[in-house]
Amino acid sequence: MKKIILSVALIFPAMYLMAQDDAVIQLYLAQKQYDKAKDEVDKMVANPKLKDKDKPTAYLWQMLVYSSLYADSAMTSKYPGADAVAMDAFYKYQALEPDLKKMKEQHFESGIANIYNGYLNTGNTFWKNKQWDSAFKYFSNAKRLGDVLISNKLTQATGDTTILLFTGYAAQNAQMLDTAASYYGQVADMKVSGQEYEDVYKYLVQHYFQKKDDVNFKKYLALAKELYPNDNSLWTQYEMENMTSNTSLTDLLQKYNQEAAAGTLDENKLLSYAQAFESNDSAQLKGLDSTQRIQLKMTAGQAYGKAFNLADTNGTYAFGAGYYDYVAFEVLDDRYHSNSGESAALKSKRAAIAKEQMGYADSSITWLEKAFSILNAKQDRARNETANLNRAVNYLSNLYLWKRDRTKVDGNNADYDKYDALYKKYDALYNTFK
């Protein structure tokens, strides 16, 4: 981390020569005789005859001297806690003169700047050693002092995004996640952009999603979209994840159908909807009957199919579309066998079911063949892709076996050998992909 310095000059104008004690302290400081300056200022502050009108100036000198002790590397170890004395003196002065009139007029702001830079140096040391708690402590103290300088126009700087960024990062690594968000949020609120700041917006979006803070989630997502439009697909994923996590499945299904009709579904939205609809979360599925649950699964398959039409090299999308057709096929197969019997009515019912099954079987085969072709040819398959490839050949073997056996029932024996060969082809491949 680079050293951060708010530009504040150490100035001793002639107006400081209000009294002999002031002049002596000023001289010792100019000569860097900090021990002697400390002795003089201690006597000044402890003087029982110190008049009320002179107390603000006395505290300012105490702040300046002790901040100089803290900022000087040779004196810091000799006077541990000098920064605390300096800050205590500043707060006492501030209580007497909230508008900081004397500090501004007589340029005592360098005392604040001394401590600010001292805190930065110490924070940097802890940062380099990855001692995040301590780095955060000193960076946050520096940030607080920087705010004093900026808010009172004691520096030309209007903001200090770098110290905000590093304070937030230290807090994040120290697992102070809410605190990190508060610092990152200040960066984002200034609409700071650039490649090095994008992770700030990602953190805020993820953090408030996990906190279920919809107001802040939407606020920082909107800023991210505005400042980083080239990553719109990523922001859409976050947006969809938040929506699918906070919307009932029935409402989500309605929204999906509306967007599908309007033609506003892109690949990322389709994938998010598909993943939501295939959820097995018992809390989300509670209250849905079997028909509604099947409808959700079938819609998941449709969404995967639409996604594949937009990205036709993605074997996982093709598998998803084929899988849910296979699910419908199996549901119908159970229904088929539950209607066993020799009556004309049962035979007619089974024939109708088998006809519907054939439609799902053919659709499933079409999608699973595409998935097999793509995933089988892929050299660097992910683990889930290999699993889907093994599942695809298993489902294909079952489907072709069913179609083979239907040729006997339907009296279409000419296709028996074709389906038998396909069944054997895929059955031999099951669980061979590693």
Order of alpha helices (4+ residues) and beta strands (2+ residues): alpha-alpha-alpha-alpha-alpha-alpha-alpha-alpha-alpha-alpha-alpha-alpha-alpha-alpha-alpha-alpha-alpha-alpha-alpha-alpha-alpha
